[in-house]
């Protein structure tokens, strides 16, 4: 039986008296859990989903078309909520609590690290734990941190966050920079002066000899690349 047929059958069984909260709970929880599982794909580590129940309240009217959604501001993991709404014949909406537990690897400081330090592999340790209980933006692979500069000091054992790390600059303000422009069937280059610092992937503003200011993506080679 399809999910839609199940909703229709449940509606017929309920007649016109509406649903007691428990009568509709299974289809609503089912579609909510499917939505959470779909949204959880790609999370690092092992994901365990613990669904809550529908809060006690008035009976829910019959529904032939349910839709699950992620409420604004809901966290992708940890203790959060998923919404389910009825599209027809009469609209209603419920929120269901859910705990998305994620167990996996994360990176911590293996020793006290001072602000301004360039992180080396030997500065780090990899541990296993509940990622949903850690701050957002946690570093899960040493390669995300090695070679980057710390914005602030980090105590030994403290998990690293991406926002604490600065990528190394490949373009510095005032230096001469090669600008490479590429388009369909052509590639030209020239030199200009950098007007700002930039790490790989960041926007670099370059003043060309004629006074024109252009913007390009900073590359690992220290160029500014402009694509047309």
Secondary structure by P-SEA (a helix, b strand, c coil): ccaaaaaaaaaaaacccccccccaaaaaaaaaaaaaaaaacccccbbbbbbbccccccccccccbbbbbbccccccccccbbbbbbcccbbbbbbbbbbbcccccccccccccccccccccccccccccccccccccccccccccccbbbcccccccccccccccccccccccccbbbbbbbcccbbbbbbbbbcccccccbbbbbbccccbbbbbbbccccbbbbcc
